[in-house]
Amino acid sequence: MFTGLVWTLPFILLLVCIAVLPLARKHWWEKNYPLLSLGLGAVVILHYLFGLKNTSSLFHTSVEYFSFICLIGSLFTVAGGIHIKVKGESTPMENCVFLLVSAVLANFLGTTGASMVMVRPWLRMNKYRLTAHHVVFFIFAVSNIGGALTPIGDPPLFLGYLKGVPFFWVVKNVWPAWVIAVAWLLVIFYLLDTLNFRKAPLSVRKRETAGEEQWIFSGIHNVFFLLLILGSVFINHPPFLREGLMILAAVLSYKTTPRNVHESNDFNFGPIKEVAILFAGIFATMIPALEWLEHNAGVLGIRSPGQFFWMSGALSGVLDNAPTYLNFLSASFGLLLNPNTAPQDQIPTLIAHHAVYLRAISLGSVFFGAVTYIGNGPNFLVKSIADQQKAKTPSFFGYFFKYSVPVLLPLFGLIWFFFFRNY
């Protein structure tokens, strides 16, 4: 067990570097993060190739990474061809309505799709008083918690759907927690944004409340490519057809979008390049951590639904939440079901007799993805786009300690209190 934990050190080191170096050595990090991320990933890959001679884990992870980057990259490219010009109010109430609509949209476009389509108009409509809480609460509400109602919303829920969880089971069983979480975020955001609005110069406040609100859409043909990408998510056979359709949609979108639309969005491939390189290192270095979790879940001593909620959530905040969801789902089978239960009967039996455990794993995996920048794919992408737009984004630790701890941890405590404390 100790040997397995030793090989989690490259992953821990990469997380520390992502957290510390952009703040401590910003210019050095911007120049050398590819070498550091890919170098630490190479250490683990070489260990699996020549030390363990375990090519299956590497192949499985490389396929997952390829699918991940195809989805993220294609949505980024297609969304970059949709320009939404917002003219009019960006008052606190208008901002809350925008966040609510975007959070609901995340259940139909996925958290990545909704984030990529909505983040640029969000930044533009608040450009005269844009500050860190605008970026952070967008990540909280749209890039994570908003997508908890459907399997399309977030990758862990989609994997549950592929395993046999009925499509509408999710919305029927998590909507009360979703309502509490979104309402919590909107109330806190409204208070912060009201203070920000009152501090803004009078000229800015008049500018943002004057005139009739207008929304003008350009590049609307890209909605077709967006739907093509979302539809391809449900394709499993033949291998790589799904990813091929995503790449095709991205290429056609980029080629058919007028240059002035891309220029209006300040579109370039810088943010997706950064995400692709960092997550290549993350996917590689997290292999030992996920395998240790899979083989030693019982060592953690988790038994109650509340423990499943907190543990699946805590690990989803720093690991990829999709395999974390699957590992805790497997752990629930081992804990609650008869060992002789047939694989095709595991999900129906779990839902029939222990549905609260599946609810705990679903909420933990999705909600806690908002805790750090690396908790979910679109988080870092939103940050990169915001940085490119010269928005004020908090550092890794600033994000966690200034926003996640005071805003999200009490919320998660509230979710536990209402839904899991009596089990």
N, C-alpha and C positions, 0 to 999 in steps of 0.2 A: 504493500500500500504506500509506503514511504517513497519507494522508487518512482511510482506513478506521480506522486505529488511533486517530486523534484522537477519533472518535465513540464510542470505548469509554470515554472519560473519565467520562461521566455514570454508567456502570455501576460503574467503579472508585470514584468519589466516593460512590455510594450504599453500596457495601460498606464503605468507610471509616467512613461515618456510622453504619451499623448496628453496627460494631465498637467505635467510640470513644464516641459520644454517650451511649448508655445508662449508661456508666461515668462520663464526665466531666460531663455535664449531664443527669442522669436526669429531673428534672421537666420541663425544657424539651423533652427528647426525647419523653416521654409525651404532651405536649400538641401537639407540632408534627410528629411523624413522618408523619402523613398528608400534610401539605402538602409536606414534603421528598420523600417517596417518589413521590407523584403528580406533583410539579413536575418532578423530574428525568426521570420517564417522559415527561412532556409535551414536554420539550425534544427528545427523540429522535423522538417521534411527529410533531411539527411539521416536523422535518428531513426525515423520510421522506415526509410529505404534500406539502410545498411546495418542498423543496430537491431531493430525489431523484425526487419524484412516483412513489414506489414504494408503491402501496397493497396489492400482493399480499403483501408480507412482513408488513405490519401486520395484514392480514386473517388470514393463516395463524397469526400469533402470538396474535391475539385469540381465535381458535377454540381454540388450545391452552390458553390461560389459562382460558377458559370451561370447558373439559373438566376442567382441573386443579382449579379451585375447586369445580366441581360434585362431583367425586369426594371431595376433601378435606372439603368442607362437609357432604355427605350422610353420610359415614362418621362425622364428628364429631357430627352431630345424632343419628344412630341409636345410636351407642355411648354417647352421653350418657343414653340411656334404658335402658341395661343397668347395673344396680347389682349389683356382686359384693361381698358382705360377707364379709370374711375374719376369722375368729376363731381365734387360736392362734399358732403359732410364726412368727417372722420371723428365725430364726437364719440365720447365713451359709449353711449348707447348704440350708435351705429356700428362701432367696433364689436360690441358684444353680439349684435345680430349677425355680423359677418362671421365671427368665430363659431357661432351656433350653426349657421348654415353650412360652413365648411366642415364642422365636426360630423354633421349628418351625411354630408357628401362623401366623407371618408369611408362610409359603409358601402358605397356603391362604386367608388373609384379606387378603393384601397387607401391606406394612409399615405403611401408614396404618391399615388396619382393625385389625390386631393391636395397634398402639400405642394407638389410641383405646379399644379394649375393655379392655386390660390395664393402662394407666398409672394409672388411679384406684385400683384395688385394690392395685397395687404401692406407691403412695404411702401408702395407708391402712395396709397391713400393716407398714410401716416408720416410722410416724408418730412413735414415741417416740424414735427415734434417726436420723431422716431427715437425710441430708447430701448434698453435691454428687455424690459418686460414685454414689449410687443413681440420680440423674437421668441422669448422663452414660453410665453403662454400660447403662442401659435404652435410650438412644438408639443406642449402639454396636450392641448385640446384637439388639434388636427392631425398631427403626426403620430399620435399614440392613442389616447383614451377615446377619442371620437370613433375610432374604427372597431369598437368592441362588440358591435351588434350583429355582424354577419361574417360568414367565413371569408367573404371577399375583403373585409376590412383589414385584417392583419394576418400575416403568414402562419402564426401558430393555430389560429382558428381554421384556416384553410387546410392545414395538415390534419386537424381533428375531423374535418369534413371528409377528407380522403380516407381516414381510418374508419368512418362509419357514423360519425355524429350527424344526425339529421340537420339539414340546412337551417331550418327555422327553430331548432332547439336553442340556439344561442340567444336570439333576440327574446324568446319567451322566458329565458331563465336569467339573463343578465341585465335586462332593461332597467329594473329598479336601481341597481348599482350604477349603471350608466347615467341615469337621470341625476342621481345624487352627485356623482363625480363632475359632470359637466356643469351643473348648477353651482357647485362649489367653486370651480375654476372661474366661471363667469362673474360671480359675485366678487371674488377677490380681484379679478382683473378690472372690473368696473371701478372699484375703490381706488386701485393704483392709477388707473387711466384718468379718473376724475381729478386726482391730485396733479397728475402730469399736465392735464388740460388747463387747469387753473393757473399753473405756473408758466404756461406758454405766454408769450407776448400777446397783447391785445390784437395786434394786426394778424397774427396767426389764427387766433380764435375766430375773428371775423371772417377770415378767408375760408375757414373750414366749415362755417355754418351758413355762408352766404350762397345764394343761388340754388337752382334746382339740381338734384342729384341725377347724374347720368352715368350709364355703363355702356361702353362701346367695345365691341368684340371684333378682333381681327384674327385671321388665320383659323376661321371656324371650321374649315375642312379637316383640320387635325383632330376634331372630335371623332371622326371615323377611325383614324389610326389609334386613338385612345381606346375606343371600344374594341378594336381588333386585338390590342394587347391584353385587355381585360378578359376577352373571350378566350384567348389562347391559354390563359392560366389554367383552364379546366381540361386542357389536352394533355394526356399522359403518354399516348402511343401514336405513332412510332417515336423512338427516342429522339430528342432534340428538335422535333417539329415545333414544339411550343416556343423554344428559344429562337428558332429560325424565323418564325412569324413575328416575334418581337423585334428582331434585328431588321427584318424587311420593313416593318411599320416605321421604325426609326429612320431608316435610310430614305424611304419615300417621303416621309414627313419633312426631313431636312432639305431634300432636293426640291420639294414643291412649295415650300414656304418662302414668300418674298423676303428679300434681304432686309427691307425696312421693318418688317415685323420682328426679326431677330435683333436688329439694332435697337428697336424700341424696348425690347426686353433685356438689353445689354447681354445678349446670349453669347456664351462661349463654353468650351468644354473643360475649363479649369476646375470647377467644383466637382464634376463627376470623375475627373482624373484623380483628384485628391482622395475622394471616397474609394475609388477602385484600388488604389495603392494601399491605403490604410487598412481596408477590409481584407485585402489579400493576406496581409500579415496577421490580422485578427483571426481569420478563418483557419489559417495554418497553425498558429500557436495555440488556438483553443481546442484542438483535437485531443490532447492529453487531458485537459480539464473536463471535457464532456465525457470522455471514456471513463475517467475516474468516477464521475458522478453516476454514470450508468451502472457501474459495477459495485458502487459503494453507497447507493442511496439509503440502504438500510442502516448504515453506520451513522447517518445523520439523525436517526431516531425520530423521524417524522411519522406521526400517527393520525393526528386530527386534521380536519379540513382547514382550520386556521393555520396550522403549521405548513400545510401544502400551499396555502395562499402566500404566506410570508416567504417561504423558502423558494418556491418557483419564481416568485416575484423578485426576490433579492438577486438570484442568479441571472434572471432575465435582464436585469439592469446592467450587467457587465458582460454576459455571454449572449450569443445569438438566441433570441427568445423562442425560435421555432424548434430547434433540437432540445432545448430545455423543457419546453412543453411536452415533447414526446417522451423524454426521459422520466418526467414526473408522472405522465400518464401510465407508462410501463410500471413505475413504482406503485401506483395505485392498484394496478392489476394484481401485482404480487402480494400486496397487503390485504386486499379486500375480496379477491375472487378465488374460487377453487382452482388449484393448479391444473386440473383437468378440463377447465373451461376452454372450449374451442375458440380459436382466434376470431372467427366471424361472430361469436356470441359475446365477446368481451365488452364491447361498447354498449350493446343493448342491455346486458346484465348490470353494468356499472350505472347506466342511466336509470334502470328500473329500481335499483336498491341503494345506490350510493351517489345520486346525482349531485349532491352538494360538493363532493370531491372534484367532479369535473368542472363545476362552477368555480371552485376555488382556483384550480389550475388555469382555467381560461382567463379569469380576471387578473390573477397574479402575473401571468405571462404578458398580457397586453398592457395593463395599467403601469407596471413597473418599468416598461420600456422607456418611459419618459424621464426616469431618474437621472440618467447620464446622456451625454451626447452620443455614446456608442451603444445605447440600449436598443435602438431600432434604426434601421437603415436611413430613413428620411431625416432623422435628427441632424446628423452631420451634414447632410446635403443642404438642409435649410440654413444651417449655420454658415456654410460656405457661400451660399448665395447672398445671405445677409452681409457677410464680411465684404463680398465683392461690391455690394451696394453701399458700402461705408456705414452700415448700421452698427450700433454699439452692441456687441455680443459679449456676454460674460466668458471668462476663462472656464476651463473644465471644473476647477474647484469652486469658482464663483458661481457657476451654474448650479452645482450640487449644494453648496452650503447656503447660498443666498436665496435660492428659489426652491430646489427640490426638498430640502429638509423642512423649511417652515411651511411650504404650501402642500407638498405631496404626502409627506409622512403623516400629518394629522388626517388627511383625507383617507389614506389607507387604513389608519386606525379606526376611522369612522366606518369604513366598509367592513372591516373585521367585526366591529361591535354589532352592526346591524345584521350581518349575514352569517357569521361563522363562530361567534363566541359561545353559543349554546351547544356546540357539537363537541 
